[in-house]
Amino acid sequence: MLLCQNPTYRLLRYSVKRYVASLYSLRGVSTRVNLIHRTYATTVAKDNIHHNDSSPVFNNNEVRFENINASIHPILLDLKNKLIKGKFDSPYTILNDQPSDVKTEIFQSFEQQLSKALSSKSTPKNKITLVDYLNPTLDNISSLLHLISNNTYPNNFLEFNNLSSNNDLIMQLFTQLLHKIFLQYRIENASFEKPKVDFSNPAEWFPEARKMKRKIIMHVGPTNSGKTYNSLIKLSKSKTGYYAGPLRLLAREIYEKFNSQGIGCNLITGEEVVPSIDKYGKVSGIASGTIEMIPLHKKMDLCIIDEIQMIADPLRGSVWTNAVLGVLAHEIHLCGEESAVPFIQKMVEITGDELEIKKFNRLGKLTVEKSNTSLQQLKKGDCLVVFSKKKILKFKCDIERNTRLKVGVIYGALPPEIRSQEASKFNNGEYDVLVASDAIGMGLNLKINRIVFSGVNKFNGSTVEKLSVSQVKQIAGRAGRFSAQHGSKEGFVTALHRSSLVYIDQCLKTPVSEISKACIWPTSNIWRQYMANDPRKSSLSSVYENFLTNVLKFQSDNFFISELDQKVQLLNLVAKNRLLSTMIIDDQLTISETPINFRTSVNPKLLKNTVIEFYETIVKRDCKSILDFDFLDLELLSQNSFVGTDVMVPLQKVDKLEDMHRLVLLFLWLSQRFPTLFIDKDSAMEVKALVEKRINQELVNVERANSFFSDRSNGYEPRR
C-alpha cells in the first residue's frame, strides 16, 4: 500500500497539521502549510518542551522504570474497563464492537508487549519528536512515559488534546497502542477468502464497462466486402479511439494509412509504441494496435475490433472476448464474419448494450474453376496456398526451377516487415506468383487473381485436420480483391488436386456455421486477486494446472476455457529452475503471455536457453541491452550476400535468422514491460532491421540459385 493511502499515516499527518497550527496560532503566527510540513523533519524546539535546559532530558536516578510500572497500573485498569464497556470515542470505536473474547485477547497481548517494552534494558530513545507523541510505538513508549513523568512534553499539548493531566495523556497513548495491536491481530487472524474465479458470467469481470450504456455495431460479411472501410472512416473522425487488429502487420498498415492522410494515429503493439505528436506537442487520441494491447482501463469514443469471429479461437479467442466485454468505448464496431452475430446477440442480453447489425456482400464475383491445375500451369497473379513453411520453400524452389516465374513467399515465421516487402513486390509485378500460408487470410492487401490450394489438410499443432468452411471461405475470398481505384474484380479459385477442388466448392456453397461459444480466460488483474487470496503461495504454473483440473467440470452454453499448453510450458520453465522459482507472481503473470513458440523453431534449445536467460534478468533485476545476450550470431549477421548454386545454404541461413528475429522481438516485447531491465531499445531496433535485411538477402539468394538451376536445365544463359 502507498504510504499516503495508509489510514494511520493520514491520521498522523492530520494530527500534526492541527497541532502545529495550534502552536502557531497561540503565538499569533500565521499557519502556513510549508511551515507545518517542516515539523516532519525536525525535533520539537527547545522552547516547546517543558524542562530545565541545564538538566538532561533523561534521568534514570530520578524516576526508575519500576516506579513507572507502578504508576501506570491504575491507568491500565481504567483502559481495560473502557474496553470491556465499549466506551472508546472516534477514531477507536471499532474496539467497542469486538466480541468479549477478542477484547480479552488483545488486551492481554497489549499488557505483555507493554511489559516487555518497559523492562527492556536498552537505552531509552533520546531524540523524541512531536511525531512520537502523536504516533506512539512500543519502541518509544518507555521514553515517552519517562518524559511525561518528568512533565516533559510539547507546549500546550494537553490543552490541544483536551486533556487535563499527565494520566490522561498516558491513557491516550495507551489507547493508540491498543488500537494498533488490534489492527495487527485482525490482519493475522483474518481468514482467506476462498480463491475463486467465476466463469459463469465473465461480463462481471468488467464492472466499469457494465456501468456504461455502450452501442455495438456489427459489420459482417465475407472477405472483400468492405466491412471495415466505413468503421475506419468513423474512427478517423473521432477524438479518441482504437483500432484492434489480429496482427502487428495490420495494425501498422492502418497506422501508416492514417498518418499519410494527415490523421494523427499512434501505433501500439507488444513490441513497440510509436506516438503521433502534433506541432503543439499533443499526442493523438487515436491509436492502431494489436488486440492484445487494447487499453481496457481507458474510456474512448470509438473502438474497432476486427476479425470478430476470432472470438471462438481456442488459443487467442479470450483476448477478443475480454475486449468485447471490457472495452470502455461508447461505440464499438465489430467487423468480421456473419457467424459471430448469434453469439453477440446473446452477449448483449447479458451486458445490456445496444446492438445494430450491418450486413455486407462481396465486392466482385468469386468463381470456382471446373478443373484443377498444376505447377506448370501457374500464371502471373496466382497465389499458391500451402500449410507448412517447409513445403512453401520447396514449392518456391520447384516453381522457380521448372518455370520462368519469379516467386515470392509469405508465411507466419517470416518477420512481418519481410512479409510486407514480399507482398509489395507481388503487387507491383516484381514477383509473378506468390506461395503463401493461410497467413494471407488476415491483413495484407494483395492483388491476387487466383487462389490455388495445394491441399485442404492442415496440421493444427497436434493432429492433421481438414480446413473448416470458415477457413476455406476466408482464404478463397482473397482472390479478386476490390480496390477504390479499379473497382470490383472477379476472382478465381482452384486446387492442385481434384479432390481438394471438390471440397473447396462444397465449402463455398455451405453457409458458415454459427459461433455458439466464445473462448474465455481471466485477465491478469483477476488472477492477481485470485493469487492474493491463495494462502499456499503456490507457483503460477501449479495454480494453473490445479485450476485446469477443477475447471474441466465447467459447463456453459456460452463459453469455453482457453487452451493453456503454451502458458503452462513457459511457467514450467520458471517452476523447475531454482532461481526462476523465486520470481514474484506479478512477473509470472506477465511472462506467461510471452509471444514465443518453441515448436516452430529449428533450434528450440537455443530459444529455451535464451528465454531462461531473459527471465533470469527479470529475477536478478539486472540491467541488460540486447548485445549482452549470446543468441546473436554476429558472424552470420555480418556476412556479405553470397550467391551459390546450392539452394540449401541460404535456406538454412533463413531458418537461423528467423529464430534470431523471434528472440529480438521477444527482447523488444520484454523491454515494453520491464523498461529498466531490458534497455537500449534503439540498438535492439537496429539489430532487428539488420536481421530482416539479411533474411531478405538470403531469400533473394534462394531465387538466384533456383534461376541458375532453371536456366541451365532449359539450355538458357544463367540470369544475373
Residue pairs with C-beta under 8 A, 6 or more apart in sequence:
3 9
4 10
8 135
8 180
11 91
12 131
12 134
12 135
15 134
15 135
16 36
16 39
16 40
16 130
16 131
16 134
17 36
18 160
19 130
19 134
19 154
19 157
19 160
20 31
20 35
20 36
20 39
20 130
21 31
21 36
22 156
22 160
23 48
23 154
23 155
23 156
24 30
24 31
24 35
25 31
26 156
39 129
39 130
39 131
40 131
42 129
43 127
43 128
43 129
44 128
44 129
44 130
44 154
46 53
47 155
48 130
48 154
48 155
49 152
49 153
49 154
49 155
50 151
50 152
50 153
50 155
51 57
51 150
51 151
51 152
57 126
57 128
57 147
57 152
58 124
58 126
58 143
58 146
58 147
59 150
62 150
63 146
63 149
63 150
65 118
65 119
65 142
65 146
67 149
68 118
68 142
68 145
68 146
68 149
69 115
69 118
71 149
72 145
72 170
72 174
74 167
75 167
75 170
75 171
75 174
76 111
76 174
78 171
79 107
79 171
79 174
79 175
79 178
80 107
81 87
82 88
82 175
83 95
83 103
83 107
83 178
84 100
84 103
86 95
86 96
86 97
87 96
88 95
88 96
88 175
92 175
92 178
92 179
94 179
94 182
95 103
95 178
95 179
95 182
98 106
98 182
102 185
105 185
106 178
106 181
106 182
106 185
107 178
109 181
109 185
110 174
110 177
110 178
110 181
113 138
113 181
114 138
114 141
114 174
114 177
116 138
117 138
117 139
117 141
117 142
118 141
118 142
118 145
120 142
124 142
124 143
124 146
125 132
125 139
125 140
125 143
126 143
128 140
128 143
128 144
128 147
130 154
132 140
132 143
132 144
133 144
133 153
133 154
133 157
133 173
135 176
136 144
136 173
136 176
136 177
137 177
137 180
138 177
141 173
141 177
144 173
145 170
147 153
148 166
148 169
148 170
149 166
151 166
153 169
157 163
157 169
158 164
158 165
158 168
158 169
161 169
161 172
163 169
163 172
192 533
192 534
192 535
193 533
194 533
195 530
195 531
195 533
195 534
196 530
197 522
197 526
197 527
197 530
197 547
198 204
199 520
199 551
199 554
199 556
199 559
199 561
200 556
201 350
202 321
202 322
202 325
202 520
202 522
202 559
203 209
203 210
203 325
203 347
203 350
203 351
204 210
205 322
205 325
205 326
205 522
205 523
205 526
206 296
206 322
206 325
206 326
208 297
208 326
208 328
209 296
209 325
209 326
209 327
209 328
209 351
210 351
210 352
212 328
212 330
213 352
213 353
213 354
214 329
214 330
214 331
214 332
214 351
214 353
214 354
215 330
215 331
215 332
215 353
215 354
215 356
216 324
216 332
216 333
216 334
216 344
216 348
216 353
216 354
216 355
216 356
217 231
217 331
217 332
217 333
217 334
217 355
217 356
217 357
217 358
218 308
218 333
218 334
218 335
218 340
218 341
218 344
218 355
218 356
218 357
218 358
219 227
219 228
219 230
219 231
219 333
219 334
219 335
219 336
219 358
219 360
220 227
220 308
220 334
220 335
220 336
220 337
220 338
220 340
220 341
220 357
220 358
220 359
220 360
221 227
221 337
221 338
221 359
221 360
221 361
221 362
222 337
222 360
222 361
222 362
222 473
222 477
223 362
223 441
223 473
223 474
223 476
223 477
223 478
224 362
224 363
224 364
224 477
224 478
224 480
224 481
224 482
224 491
225 360
225 361
225 362
225 363
226 360
226 363
226 482
227 335
227 336
227 358
227 360
228 304
228 306
228 335
231 304
231 333
231 335
232 243
232 254
232 304
234 302
234 333
235 241
235 243
235 286
235 302
235 304
235 333
236 258
236 261
236 263
236 286
238 285
238 286
238 300
238 301
238 302
239 285
239 301
240 285
240 286
240 299
240 300
240 301
240 302
241 285
241 286
241 287
241 300
241 301
241 302
241 303
241 304
241 329
242 268
242 286
242 287
242 288
242 289
242 294
242 295
242 300
242 302
242 303
242 304
242 327
242 329
243 251
243 254
243 287
243 288
243 289
243 303
243 304
243 306
244 289
244 290
244 291
244 293
244 294
244 303
244 304
244 305
244 306
244 323
245 251
245 254
245 288
245 289
245 290
245 291
245 306
245 307
245 443
246 290
246 291
246 306
246 307
246 310
246 316
246 442
246 443
247 290
247 416
247 442
247 443
248 269
248 270
248 271
248 290
248 416
249 416
249 419
249 420
249 443
249 444
250 306
250 442
250 443
250 444
251 267
251 268
251 269
251 288
251 289
251 290
252 267
252 269
252 288
252 416
252 420
253 443
253 445
254 265
254 288
255 265
255 266
255 267
255 274
255 288
258 264
258 265
258 286
258 288
259 265
259 276
263 286
264 276
264 277
264 278
264 284
264 286
265 276
265 284
265 286
265 287
265 288
266 273
266 274
266 275
266 276
266 283
266 284
266 286
266 287
266 288
266 289
267 273
267 274
267 287
267 288
267 289
268 287
268 288
268 289
268 290
268 293
269 289
269 290
269 293
270 290
270 292
270 293
270 595
270 669
270 672
271 665
271 668
271 669
271 672
272 668
272 672
272 685
273 672
275 283
275 284
276 283
276 284
276 286
277 283
277 284
278 284
285 300
291 305
291 306
291 310
291 316
291 319
291 320
291 323
292 319
292 593
294 303
294 305
294 323
294 327
296 322
296 323
296 326
296 327
296 328
296 523
297 328
298 328
299 328
299 329
299 330
300 327
300 328
300 329
300 330
301 329
301 330
301 331
302 329
302 330
302 331
302 332
302 333
303 323
303 327
303 329
303 331
303 332
303 333
304 333
304 335
305 320
305 323
305 324
305 327
305 332
305 333
305 334
305 335
306 335
306 336
307 320
307 335
307 336
307 442
308 320
308 324
308 334
308 335
308 336
308 337
308 340
308 344
309 336
309 337
309 339
309 340
309 470
309 515
310 316
310 317
310 320
310 336
311 317
311 320
311 321
311 324
311 340
311 343
311 515
311 518
311 519
312 340
312 343
312 515
312 517
312 518
312 519
313 320
313 519
314 519
314 560
314 562
314 563
315 562
315 563
315 566
316 519
317 518
317 519
317 562
318 519
318 520
318 521
318 562
320 518
320 519
321 518
321 519
321 520
321 559
322 520
322 521
322 523
324 332
324 334
324 344
324 347
325 347
325 351
326 523
332 353
334 340
334 344
337 470
337 473
337 474
337 512
338 359
338 512
339 470
339 512
339 513
339 514
339 515
340 515
341 357
341 514
342 514
342 515
342 516
343 514
343 515
343 516
343 517
343 518
343 558
344 355
345 355
346 558
347 518
347 558
348 354
348 355
362 477
363 482
363 488
364 480
364 481
364 482
364 488
364 489
364 490
364 491
365 480
365 488
365 490
365 491
366 476
366 477
366 479
366 480
366 490
366 491
366 492
366 493
366 508
367 490
367 491
367 492
367 493
368 492
368 493
368 494
368 501
368 504
368 505
368 508
369 450
369 492
369 493
369 494
369 501
371 494
371 498
371 501
372 494
372 495
372 496
372 497
372 498
372 500
372 501
373 452
373 494
373 495
373 496
374 496
375 384
375 395
375 398
375 399
375 402
375 403
375 496
376 402
376 403
378 384
378 399
378 403
378 405
378 433
378 452
379 432
379 433
379 450
380 405
380 432
380 433
380 449
381 432
381 433
381 447
381 448
381 449
381 450
382 433
382 434
382 448
382 449
382 450
382 451
382 452
383 433
383 434
383 435
383 436
383 440
383 446
383 448
383 450
383 451
383 452
383 478
383 479
384 395
384 399
384 433
384 434
384 435
384 436
384 452
384 454
384 496
385 436
385 437
385 438
385 440
385 451
385 452
385 453
385 454
385 475
386 392
386 395
386 435
386 436
386 437
386 454
386 455
387 437
387 438
387 454
387 455
387 457
387 458
387 459
388 437
388 459
389 411
389 412
389 413
389 437
389 600
391 454
392 409
392 411
392 435
392 436
392 437
393 409
393 651
393 654
393 702
395 407
395 435
395 454
396 407
396 409
396 435
396 702
396 703
396 706
397 647
397 702
397 706
399 405
399 407
399 433
399 435
400 406
400 407
400 703
400 706
400 707
400 710
401 706
401 709
401 710
401 713
402 710
403 710
404 710
405 432
405 433
406 430
406 431
406 432
406 433
406 703
407 431
407 432
407 433
407 434
407 435
407 703
408 422
408 423
408 425
408 426
408 430
408 431
408 433
408 434
408 435
409 422
409 434
409 435
409 436
409 699
410 419
410 422
410 423
410 434
410 435
410 436
410 437
410 439
410 440
410 444
411 436
411 437
411 439
412 437
412 439
412 600
413 600
413 658
413 662
414 422
414 658
414 695
415 658
415 661
415 665
415 691
415 692
415 695
417 692
418 692
418 695
418 696
418 699
419 439
419 444
420 444
421 696
422 431
422 434
422 699
423 434
423 444
423 445
423 446
425 431
426 434
426 446
426 447
427 445
427 446
427 447
434 440
434 446
434 448
438 458
438 471
438 474
438 475
440 446
440 448
440 475
440 478
441 471
441 474
441 475
441 478
442 474
445 481
446 478
446 481
447 481
447 483
448 478
448 479
448 480
448 481
448 491
449 479
449 480
449 489
449 491
449 492
450 479
450 491
450 492
450 493
450 494
451 475
451 476
451 478
451 479
451 491
451 492
451 493
451 494
452 494
452 495
452 496
453 475
453 493
453 494
453 495
453 496
453 500
453 501
453 504
454 495
454 496
455 495
455 496
455 497
455 500
456 466
456 467
456 472
456 495
456 500
456 503
456 504
457 464
457 465
457 466
457 467
458 464
458 465
458 466
458 467
458 471
461 599
466 503
467 475
467 507
468 513
469 507
469 510
469 512
469 513
470 512
470 513
472 503
472 504
472 507
472 508
473 507
473 508
473 512
476 491
476 493
476 504
476 508
477 491
478 491
479 491
479 492
479 493
480 488
480 489
480 490
480 491
480 492
481 489
481 491
482 488
482 489
483 489
493 504
493 508
494 501
495 501
495 504
516 557
516 558
517 556
517 557
517 558
517 559
517 560
518 558
518 559
518 560
519 559
519 560
519 561
519 562
520 559
520 560
520 561
520 562
521 561
521 562
521 564
522 530
524 589
524 590
524 593
527 540
527 589
528 585
528 586
528 589
530 543
531 540
531 543
531 585
534 543
538 546
539 571
539 574
539 575
539 581
539 588
540 571
540 574
540 585
540 588
540 589
540 592
541 568
541 571
541 572
541 574
541 575
541 588
542 575
544 564
544 567
544 568
544 571
545 568
548 561
548 564
551 561
554 561
566 597
567 592
567 593
569 598
570 591
570 592
570 594
570 596
570 611
571 588
571 591
571 592
573 580
573 608
573 611
573 612
573 615
574 580
574 581
574 583
574 588
574 591
574 615
575 581
577 612
577 615
579 616
579 619
579 620
580 612
580 615
580 616
580 619
582 619
583 591
583 615
583 618
583 619
587 618
587 619
590 673
590 674
591 615
591 618
594 611
594 666
594 669
595 665
595 666
595 669
596 607
596 611
596 662
596 666
598 604
598 607
598 608
601 607
601 659
601 662
602 655
602 656
602 658
602 659
603 656
603 659
606 631
606 659
607 659
607 662
607 663
610 629
610 630
610 631
610 663
610 666
611 666
613 629
613 630
614 629
614 666
614 667
614 670
614 678
616 622
617 624
617 677
617 678
618 670
618 674
618 677
621 677
622 677
623 676
623 677
623 679
624 677
624 678
624 679
625 678
625 679
625 680
625 683
625 684
626 632
626 664
626 667
626 678
626 680
626 683
626 684
626 687
627 680
627 683
627 687
629 663
629 667
631 660
631 663
632 660
632 687
633 656
633 660
636 653
636 656
636 657
636 660
636 694
637 660
637 687
637 690
637 691
637 694
639 694
641 697
641 698
641 700
641 701
642 701
643 701
643 704
643 705
644 650
644 701
644 705
645 705
645 708
645 709
646 705
647 702
647 705
647 706
647 709
649 701
650 698
650 699
650 701
650 702
650 705
651 698
651 702
653 694
653 698
654 695
654 698
654 699
654 702
657 691
657 694
657 695
657 698
658 695
660 691
661 688
661 691
661 692
661 695
664 684
664 687
664 688
664 691
665 688
667 678
667 684
668 681
668 684
668 685
668 688
670 677
670 678
671 678
671 679
671 681
671 684
704 719
707 718
707 719
708 718
708 719
710 716
711 717
711 718
711 719
712 718
